[in-house]
Amino acid sequence: MSKKIGDFLRQAEKLQTELKKAQDGLAERTVEASAGGGMVTVVANGKLEIVSIKIDPEVVSKDDVEMLEDLILAAVNEARERAQELVMTEMSKITGGMNLPGLM
């Protein structure tokens, strides 16, 4: 094996280790999004998991379930987008902005 290939493999292994550490750390980082002026708030983590949903009791009405569903959906989608942005930002710090297929 040539020296260049060996160096490349060592760099790839180092990058893989750094990415794994970053991904593990992202599980502890959270983002928050709300809809309806704060009537529904959703928190997601860096693993793109929804970790909590808070609903203002004033928005809960059996006569308007559809509005509540829309607010929850909007807040969940916004939280997911913010979590994806968090992940992309953190990963680009490690990769130097390189686009690595399969990273996400």
C-alpha positions in Angstrom: 0.0 0.0 0.0 1.4 3.4 -1.0 2.0 6.1 1.6 -0.8 8.3 0.1 -3.4 5.5 0.4 -2.3 4.8 4.0 -2.6 8.6 4.8 -6.0 8.8 3.2 -7.3 5.8 5.1 -6.0 7.2 8.4 -7.7 10.5 7.7 -10.9 8.7 6.8 -10.8 6.7 10.0 -10.2 9.9 12.0 -13.1 11.7 10.3 -15.4 8.7 11.0 -14.5 8.8 14.7 -15.1 12.5 14.9 -18.5 12.2 13.1 -19.6 9.4 15.5 -18.7 11.6 18.5 -20.6 14.5 17.0 -23.7 12.4 16.3 -23.7 11.0 19.8 -23.5 14.6 21.2 -26.3 15.7 19.0 -28.7 13.4 20.8 -28.3 15.7 23.8 -28.9 18.9 21.8 -32.4 20.2 21.3 -34.3 22.7 19.3 -37.8 24.1 19.9 -40.5 25.2 17.6 -44.0 26.5 18.2 -47.2 27.2 16.2 -50.3 29.2 16.9 -48.4 31.9 18.8 -47.0 29.4 21.2 -50.2 27.3 21.7 -48.3 24.2 20.6 -44.6 23.8 21.3 -42.5 20.9 20.1 -38.9 20.0 21.1 -36.7 17.8 18.9 -33.2 16.5 19.5 -30.2 16.2 17.1 -31.2 12.6 16.3 -34.3 14.1 14.7 -36.5 12.6 17.5 -39.5 14.5 19.0 -38.8 14.6 22.7 -41.7 16.6 23.9 -44.9 18.3 22.9 -46.7 20.9 25.0 -50.2 22.1 24.3 -51.8 25.2 25.8 -55.0 23.9 27.5 -56.9 26.9 26.0 -56.4 25.4 22.5 -58.0 22.1 23.4 -61.5 22.0 22.2 -63.6 19.0 21.1 -65.3 21.4 18.7 -62.0 22.2 16.9 -59.8 19.2 16.8 -58.8 19.9 13.3 -57.2 23.2 14.2 -55.2 21.5 17.1 -54.1 18.8 14.7 -52.9 21.5 12.2 -51.0 23.3 15.0 -49.3 20.1 16.1 -48.3 19.2 12.6 -46.9 22.6 11.9 -44.9 22.7 15.1 -43.5 19.1 14.6 -42.5 19.9 11.0 -40.7 23.2 12.1 -38.9 21.4 15.0 -37.8 18.6 12.6 -36.5 21.2 10.1 -34.6 23.1 12.9 -33.1 19.8 14.2 -31.9 19.0 10.6 -30.3 22.4 10.4 -28.6 21.8 13.7 -27.2 18.5 12.5 -26.0 19.9 9.2 -24.3 22.8 10.9 -22.5 20.6 13.4 -21.5 18.0 10.7 -20.2 20.7 8.4 -17.9 21.9 11.2 -16.3 18.5 11.2 -16.2 17.8 7.5 -15.2 21.3 6.6 -18.3 21.8 4.5 -17.7 18.7 2.4 -20.9 17.0 1.2 -20.5 13.4 2.3 -23.2 11.1 0.8 -25.0 8.9 3.4 -24.0 11.1 6.3 -27.6 11.9 7.0 
